């Protein structure tokens, strides 16, 4: 918008200067051209947004919110969907073993084999199984050829025998025989909101170890407030669909997408945007980065997120960093107020611009109805700048 006003300014100044030169001479042309140029300068329009954004960044900083991309402040006010990958932001992040169901062996043997394979795993599920075995003082065997497949499972070799721990579908895809009874139990456990992992030794499934991660108590309230603010909610997870549905019911989520790889989650965010939704993505882990940067606005939740860690694919940065979920509502409220102030500033600036340019164009007349000099134009622009500045400062009165 500022560029358009600047082009109009140049055009109006040229017309007035040339016209006045032929009618009243060089001195009058210079005065008239200068008057129009000063009156039409779009500095107030530029300040309309710039000042509000600067004051908004100060308020956000005092509220414990880090702004990485100030351009996202206005966009945040347009958000109508909040999406989050399933992570410690939504759950407690503390999985615990709830069920050990052996098939053709004992529960301790099943846990021992599973923990041996999981001892080098990086996923929370694997670490929970390993911790459970240590707590029971079970033997952890040496493994070879360890491999971890994200969102599927882990496999290794123990005493020349392949041992796998993972989803039933992945276990079967590795050529392992999975009984119908195992599938039935997996389904039942998933419906209870648990994450069932099948354990296979050799080419036969030997049982199930189920784990559960409780919903973060704060998140039930968080999603309820999102709904009250008429924001649609979406949860993206690698968890199987039945387990995810149980979670979605507890959180009253609008959109659920399960069994997703990190890149799949990013694709789902892009699908939401393709439906004309403005999506804010909240994440709390490095693996959430693809989803975060697929959204319109990215918000990273962490009180210990190092500067060097917020980079992704060539140095991109998240838009905002917050220390706790409720800060999102503070962030959005401030963004909405900022947009309100920007709109007021623009109306003041446009009206003042029209008034000043209209008065300056009277210099085209042989006998102007009133004298309008460069000094008057400068005074009018200065008064408008003061009004815009004072209105922008109202942002500082917003306290949290």
Buried (B, 14 or more C-beta within 10 A) or exposed (E): EBEEBBEBBEEBBEBBBEBBBEEBEEEBBBBBBBBBBBBBBBBBBBBBBBBBBEBBBEBBEEBBBBBBBBEBBBBBBEBBBBBBBBBBBBBEBEBEBBBBBBBEBEBBBBBBBBBBBBBBBEBBBBBBBBBBBEEEEBEBBEBEEBEBEEBBBBBBBBEEEBBBBBBBBBBBEBEBEBEEEBBEBBBBBBEBBBBBBBBBBEEEBBBBBBBBBEBBEEBEEBBEBBEEEEBBBBBBBBBBBBBBBBBBEBBEBBBBBBBBBBEBBBBBBEBBBEEEBBBBBBBBBEBBBBBBBBBBBBBBBBEEBEEEEBEBEEEBBBBBBBBBBEBBBBBBBBBEBBBBBBEBBBEBBBEBBEEBBEBBBBBBEEEEEEEBBBEBBBEBBEEBBEBBBEBBEBBEEBEB
